[in-house]
Amino acid sequence: MYNLCNQISAISYIENIFLKIESLKYLPYRGASYRNTNNRFIVYKKYLIFYEIQEKENLIRIKRILHSKINKNLIL
């Protein structure tokens, strides 16, 4: 669909998304609730990172990473 012009820049961008996800270890509830469900989301630049906190298992499950401009009808 898209042709990457700068592979190093793309890798750096992905690494920063992973760092944002990694930060949920320390503040898992900082993301906004999504439509009054157990799902939450955080924002990294133009991307929405949807996740669910599973307290019993002590896990954060990443559900989706969507580009906010392309995915106007967000469905989980």
Secondary structure in CASP SS format (residue, H / E / C, confidence):
PFRMAT SS
TARGET T0000
AUTHOR 0000-0000-0000
METHOD secondary structure of the structure
MODEL  1
M C 1.00
Y C 1.00
N C 1.00
L C 1.00
C C 1.00
N C 1.00
Q H 1.00
I H 1.00
S H 1.00
A H 1.00
I H 1.00
S H 1.00
Y H 1.00
I H 1.00
E H 1.00
N H 1.00
I H 1.00
F H 1.00
L H 1.00
K H 1.00
I H 1.00
E H 1.00
S H 1.00
L H 1.00
K H 1.00
Y C 1.00
L C 1.00
P H 1.00
Y H 1.00
R H 1.00
G C 1.00
A E 1.00
S E 1.00
Y C 1.00
R C 1.00
N C 1.00
T C 1.00
N C 1.00
N E 1.00
R E 1.00
F E 1.00
I E 1.00
V E 1.00
Y E 1.00
K C 1.00
K C 1.00
Y E 1.00
L E 1.00
I E 1.00
F E 1.00
Y E 1.00
E E 1.00
I E 1.00
Q E 1.00
E C 1.00
K C 1.00
E C 1.00
N C 1.00
L E 1.00
I E 1.00
R E 1.00
I E 1.00
K E 1.00
R E 1.00
I E 1.00
L E 1.00
H E 1.00
S C 1.00
K C 1.00
I C 1.00
N C 1.00
K C 1.00
N C 1.00
L C 1.00
I C 1.00
L C 1.00
END
